[in-house]
Amino acid sequence: MHHAFNSYEHYAYGADELRPLSKLPRRNVNGAGLGLSDFGVSIIDAMSTLYTLNMFEEFDRGQVWVEENLFFDKRKTEASFFEATIRLLGGLLAAYDLSGERVFLDKAEDLGSRMMVNFLGSESGILYPNLKLPQGQINIDEGDRVNLAEVGTTLLEFGALSQRLGNETYKEAAERGLRFIHAANKGSHEALLPTHIFRETGLPDSDQYTVGAEYDSYLEYLIKYWIMNKKRDDFWRDRWVAMVDDVLDRLRVKGNGTAAIAVEFEFAGTEENGSLSPVMDHFACFLPGNIALGLLHDAVKGEKAEEYESFAKKMMNACYFGLYNTTTGLGCQSYYYDQDEDKIVPNDPSYKQRPEVIESLVMLYRLTGNDLYQQWGWSIFQAIEKYCKQEAGYSGVLDVTDENSGSDDEQQSFFLAETLKYLYLLFMGEDTLSLDEWVFNTEAHPLRIM
């Protein structure tokens, strides 16, 4: 973390990311839709990791930068609502919860208040995905469909903002669209929804079912929101349980006994005509850890808990051996499971510094105490050191099957926020950001359970 962040400070401070090979700043962050541009994203994303690792001098410099440079009313810009929520709003709230410094909450309130208009553009309360600053005007011509990850990945951040400000408005706005969607689909016999829904009706607008990209953090936040609210509203837990049951029933591909893979299912008119696509992306590997977190908080008990734990362990195997059993020991972006040959083949061989596998290792280690998960994490860390470390920071790799593959020349802001934080937590005691006291947003920003 010292090498990564100090390289960013030296070559790109105030920019959104560092290009570690070029030693140049990058003034935008790729992500959902429009991404983010000119918000110093790596600073905000790194703050909670800096504090957790006791890098207080860097944290203090970051606080000064936020005070003097982070303003949401100075210029017109269009950005991804999703990325602004998880990286900026989540990062500011976590920095406040960790340090108690009021400036972070003030900035979070300023941003959150400007984002509220995105919830108000439709009768359903389902948000619009493009954020316009500073005026906060929405474009009602953006389209009538939205993916569930964008809709669902608001509960923690806006719920936390409400708690800290004593203002229920933010929490109610984040909940409203989701409650509408769940009510609209209440008659369906399956809990698992497709990736996209219509904004006005909340009904499906897709035949694709997955726990990966465009869906992952929607499922992730259901159990985390229940935990963050001290388990007072079982609506969110019950929804999570029903969806996990559905995942196990409909998206599980059984391999050679070591793998239970949650993949994609696509309808072709009717469920009988549907087919499984045995491709799993790195995003889906949040699920073993998410299930482990639910078990740590007794979301299910008895035989169901045993079934969940068995699946989580097997899917963890599938994630680690499927994504990281490569020439370099780095994880590919996605893989294909050949059921006829019972073998796994990289589908997208790039390594993009993603955290989901490591996050799940942390949660399963805290659930089971099995140091095998630490061993796997240490192997991943060594591969990062060998193949990703540059003179200035760390980069991704173009092809994990080739030891001589080139670098993508990108140090992702989430590498600072998530990947390095989770690697650190994997080797620390359970009192370090205890899961009884903290819940992590999908960018690994810790929010205090109040």
Rosetta blueprint (number, residue, H / E / L):
1 M L
2 H H
3 H H
4 A H
5 F H
6 N H
7 S H
8 Y H
9 E H
10 H H
11 Y H
12 A H
13 Y L
14 G L
15 A L
16 D L
17 E E
18 L E
19 R E
20 P L
21 L L
22 S L
23 K L
24 L E
25 P E
26 R E
27 R L
28 N L
29 V E
30 N L
31 G L
32 A L
33 G L
34 L L
35 G L
36 L E
37 S L
38 D L
39 F L
40 G L
41 V H
42 S H
43 I H
44 I H
45 D H
46 A H
47 M H
48 S H
49 T H
50 L H
51 Y H
52 T H
53 L L
54 N L
55 M L
56 F H
57 E H
58 E H
59 F H
60 D H
61 R H
62 G H
63 Q H
64 V H
65 W H
66 V H
67 E H
68 E H
69 N H
70 L L
71 F L
72 F L
73 D L
74 K L
75 R L
76 K L
77 T E
78 E E
79 A E
80 S E
81 F H
82 F H
83 E H
84 A H
85 T H
86 I H
87 R H
88 L H
89 L H
90 G H
91 G H
92 L H
93 L H
94 A H
95 A H
96 Y H
97 D H
98 L H
99 S H
100 G L
101 E L
102 R H
103 V H
104 F H
105 L H
106 D H
107 K H
108 A H
109 E H
110 D H
111 L H
112 G H
113 S H
114 R H
115 M H
116 M H
117 V H
118 N H
119 F H
120 L L
121 G L
122 S L
123 E L
124 S L
125 G L
126 I L
127 L L
128 Y L
129 P L
130 N E
131 L E
132 K E
133 L E
134 P L
135 Q L
136 G L
137 Q L
138 I L
139 N L
140 I L
141 D L
142 E L
143 G L
144 D L
145 R E
146 V E
147 N E
148 L H
149 A H
150 E H
151 V H
152 G H
153 T L
154 T L
155 L H
156 L H
157 E H
158 F H
159 G H
160 A H
161 L H
162 S H
163 Q H
164 R H
165 L H
166 G L
167 N L
168 E L
169 T H
170 Y H
171 K H
172 E H
173 A H
174 A H
175 E H
176 R H
177 G H
178 L H
179 R H
180 F H
181 I H
182 H H
183 A H
184 A H
185 N L
186 K L
187 G L
188 S L
189 H L
190 E L
191 A L
192 L L
193 L L
194 P L
195 T L
196 H E
197 I E
198 F E
199 R L
200 E L
201 T L
202 G L
203 L L
204 P E
205 D L
206 S L
207 D L
208 Q E
209 Y E
210 T L
211 V L
212 G L
213 A L
214 E L
215 Y L
216 D H
217 S H
218 Y H
219 L H
220 E H
221 Y H
222 L H
223 I H
224 K H
225 Y H
226 W H
227 I H
228 M H
229 N L
230 K L
231 K L
232 R L
233 D L
234 D H
235 F H
236 W H
237 R H
238 D H
239 R H
240 W H
241 V H
242 A H
243 M H
244 V H
245 D H
246 D H
247 V H
248 L H
249 D H
250 R H
251 L L
252 R E
253 V E
254 K E
255 G L
256 N L
257 G L
258 T L
259 A L
260 A E
261 I E
262 A E
263 V L
264 E E
265 F E
266 E E
267 F L
268 A L
269 G L
270 T L
271 E H
272 E H
273 N H
274 G L
275 S E
276 L E
277 S E
278 P L
279 V E
280 M E
281 D E
282 H H
283 F H
284 A H
285 C H
286 F H
287 L H
288 P H
289 G H
290 N H
291 I H
292 A H
293 L H
294 G H
295 L H
296 L H
297 H L
298 D L
299 A L
300 V L
301 K L
302 G H
303 E H
304 K H
305 A H
306 E H
307 E H
308 Y H
309 E H
310 S H
311 F H
312 A H
313 K H
314 K H
315 M H
316 M H
317 N H
318 A H
319 C H
320 Y H
321 F H
322 G H
323 L H
324 Y H
325 N L
326 T L
327 T L
328 T L
329 G L
330 L L
331 G L
332 C L
333 Q L
334 S E
335 Y E
336 Y E
337 Y E
338 D E
339 Q L
340 D L
341 E L
342 D L
343 K E
344 I E
345 V E
346 P E
347 N E
348 D E
349 P L
350 S L
351 Y E
352 K L
353 Q L
354 R L
355 P L
356 E H
357 V H
358 I H
359 E H
360 S H
361 L H
362 V H
363 M H
364 L H
365 Y H
366 R H
367 L H
368 T H
369 G L
370 N L
371 D L
372 L H
373 Y H
374 Q H
375 Q H
376 W H
377 G H
378 W H
379 S H
380 I H
381 F H
382 Q H
383 A H
384 I H
385 E H
386 K H
387 Y H
388 C L
389 K E
390 Q L
391 E L
392 A L
393 G L
394 Y E
395 S L
396 G L
397 V E
398 L L
399 D L
400 V L
401 T L
402 D L
403 E L
404 N L
405 S L
406 G L
407 S E
408 D L
409 D L
410 E L
411 Q E
412 Q L
413 S H
414 F H
415 F H
416 L H
417 A H
418 E H
419 T H
420 L H
421 K H
422 Y H
423 L H
424 Y H
425 L H
426 L H
427 F L
428 M L
429 G L
430 E L
431 D L
432 T L
433 L L
434 S L
435 L L
436 D L
437 E L
438 W E
439 V E
440 F E
441 N L
442 T L
443 E L
444 A L
445 H L
446 P E
447 L E
448 R E
449 I L
450 M L
